[in-house]
Amino acid sequence: MNKTRVETFGDGIFAIAITLLVLTIAQPGNYAHLERDLAHAWPEFAAYVVSFAIIGIMWLNHHAVFTRLERIDRGLIYLNFLLLMTIAFLPYPTGVFGEALRQGQGTRTAAVFYSATMAVNGYAWAALWLYASVRRRLLSPDFPEEQRPGATIAFTGGAVAYTVAVGIAFVSPYACLAFQGALAVYYALDPLSRRADRAGASADDPE
């Protein structure tokens, strides 16, 4: 199958998921006290911002991974489906989490639910990368071999970190949300494409 077609399909899923996030913010219930209702909805806005950042950064890293692939096969497509399924599902636990924080009820369960979704997503990322990169099965010859171990650590480490977030959710839902935001910042500052681009620039310009 043409790699571009698979990427385009993924772009559509990312676009729909990130757009649906705004629907997770409930409309104010009392317009006579609109300022108060909007102020009380801050947890929903916070959950929206974190999930928006997560999906946006995942889109960047998804593009970075596919850019480094020479070809794709059926196995990779199925793993990509699994990854996209978790991304398309993310608006639902985001809505549940934000609403639970706003109401102050079921916050621990909602945080665990959200974190478990992100953990499954993390393992899907790890599986996708390992399938493509082990013995350079699907990697482009242009991808530096010295960058492969670091990328593998980043992807597998992300799965572990998201699993840790499940434990944090049992302790504090707000700390869990902050931790999820911190993970998003980490992946935003250290994408796979930037590592490979730095390595390529060093090889082209040894001085």
C-alpha positions in Angstrom: 0.0 0.0 0.0 1.2 3.5 -0.8 2.7 5.1 2.3 1.3 8.5 1.5 -2.3 7.1 1.5 -1.8 5.7 5.0 -0.4 9.0 6.3 -3.3 10.9 4.8 -5.8 8.5 6.5 -4.0 9.2 9.8 -4.0 12.9 9.2 -7.8 12.7 8.9 -8.1 10.8 12.2 -5.9 13.3 14.0 -7.9 16.2 12.6 -11.2 14.8 13.7 -10.0 13.8 17.2 -8.5 17.2 17.9 -11.6 18.9 16.7 -14.0 16.8 18.7 -12.1 17.8 21.9 -13.9 21.1 22.1 -17.2 19.2 22.5 -15.9 17.8 25.8 -16.4 21.2 27.3 -20.0 21.5 28.6 -22.1 24.5 27.9 -22.8 26.7 31.0 -25.9 25.6 32.8 -26.8 28.9 34.3 -26.4 32.0 32.1 -27.6 34.2 35.0 -24.3 33.5 36.7 -22.3 32.9 33.6 -19.0 34.3 35.0 -19.2 31.8 37.9 -20.1 28.9 35.7 -17.2 29.6 33.3 -14.8 29.9 36.3 -16.0 26.6 37.7 -15.4 25.0 34.3 -11.6 25.6 34.4 -10.8 21.8 34.9 -12.6 21.1 31.6 -10.5 23.8 29.9 -7.4 22.4 31.4 -8.2 18.8 30.3 -8.9 20.2 26.8 -5.6 22.1 26.6 -3.6 19.0 27.7 -5.3 16.7 25.3 -5.1 19.1 22.4 -1.4 19.4 23.0 -1.0 15.7 23.3 -2.8 15.0 20.0 -1.0 17.8 18.2 2.4 16.5 19.3 1.4 12.9 18.4 0.5 14.2 14.9 4.0 15.7 14.6 5.7 12.5 15.8 3.5 10.3 13.6 4.7 12.3 10.6 8.3 12.0 11.8 8.1 8.2 12.1 6.5 7.8 8.7 9.1 10.1 7.2 11.8 7.7 8.4 10.2 4.6 6.9 11.3 3.3 3.5 8.2 1.2 3.1 5.2 -0.2 5.0 3.6 -3.6 5.2 0.3 -5.1 6.5 1.6 -5.6 10.0 2.6 -2.0 10.3 -0.8 -0.9 9.0 -2.6 -2.9 11.6 -0.4 -1.4 14.4 -1.1 2.0 12.9 -4.9 1.2 13.1 -4.5 0.4 16.8 -2.6 3.6 17.4 -5.2 5.7 15.6 -8.0 4.0 17.5 -6.6 5.2 20.8 -6.2 8.7 19.4 -9.8 8.8 18.1 -11.0 7.6 21.5 -9.1 10.2 23.5 -11.9 12.9 23.4 -14.2 10.6 25.4 -11.9 10.1 28.5 -10.9 13.8 28.2 -14.6 14.8 28.6 -15.1 12.4 31.5 -12.0 13.6 33.2 -12.8 17.3 32.8 -16.4 16.9 33.9 -15.4 14.8 37.0 -12.9 17.5 38.0 -15.5 20.2 37.6 -18.1 18.4 39.7 -15.6 17.1 42.2 -17.0 13.6 41.9 -15.4 10.4 40.6 -12.2 12.2 40.0 -9.9 9.3 40.8 -11.8 6.9 38.5 -11.8 9.5 35.7 -8.1 10.1 36.1 -7.3 6.4 36.0 -9.6 6.0 33.0 -7.8 8.8 31.2 -4.3 7.6 32.1 -5.1 4.0 31.1 -6.2 5.3 27.7 -2.9 7.1 27.4 -1.0 4.0 28.5 -2.6 1.9 25.8 -1.7 4.7 23.4 1.9 4.6 24.6 2.2 0.9 24.1 0.7 1.3 20.6 3.5 3.8 19.8 6.1 1.5 21.2 4.8 -1.5 19.2 4.7 0.5 16.0 8.2 1.8 16.4 9.7 -1.6 17.4 7.9 -3.4 14.6 9.4 -0.9 12.0 12.8 -0.5 13.5 14.0 -3.9 14.8 16.7 -5.1 12.4 15.8 -1.9 10.5 12.9 -3.9 9.0 11.1 -0.9 7.5 13.5 2.0 8.2 14.9 4.2 5.4 18.6 3.7 4.7 18.9 7.5 5.4 18.0 7.1 9.0 21.2 7.1 11.1 21.8 3.8 12.9 23.2 5.6 15.9 19.9 7.4 16.4 17.9 4.1 16.5 18.6 3.1 20.1 17.8 6.5 21.4 14.5 6.6 19.5 13.7 3.1 20.8 14.3 4.2 24.4 12.1 7.3 23.9 9.2 5.3 22.5 9.4 2.4 25.0 10.1 4.8 27.9 7.0 6.8 27.0 4.9 3.6 27.4 6.4 3.2 30.9 5.8 6.8 31.8 2.2 6.7 30.8 1.8 3.5 33.0 3.3 5.4 35.9 0.7 8.1 35.3 -2.0 5.5 36.1 -0.4 5.1 39.6 -0.3 8.9 40.0 -4.0 9.0 39.1 -4.8 7.0 42.2 -2.9 9.5 44.4 -4.0 12.8 42.9 -6.1 13.5 39.8 -4.7 17.0 39.5 -1.1 15.7 39.7 -2.0 13.2 37.1 -3.2 15.9 34.7 -0.1 17.9 35.3 2.1 14.9 34.7 0.3 14.2 31.4 1.0 17.8 30.4 4.6 17.4 31.3 4.9 14.3 29.1 3.4 16.3 26.2 6.1 19.0 26.7 8.8 16.4 26.8 7.8 14.9 23.5 7.3 18.4 22.0 10.9 19.4 22.9 12.6 16.2 21.7 10.8 14.8 18.6 12.3 12.0 16.6 12.6 14.3 13.5 14.7 16.8 15.4 17.2 14.2 16.5 17.6 12.7 13.1 17.8 16.2 11.5 20.6 17.2 13.8 22.5 14.0 13.0 22.0 14.6 9.3 23.2 18.2 9.5 26.3 17.1 11.4 27.1 14.5 8.8 26.7 17.0 5.9 28.8 19.7 7.7 31.5 18.1 9.8 32.9 21.5 10.6 
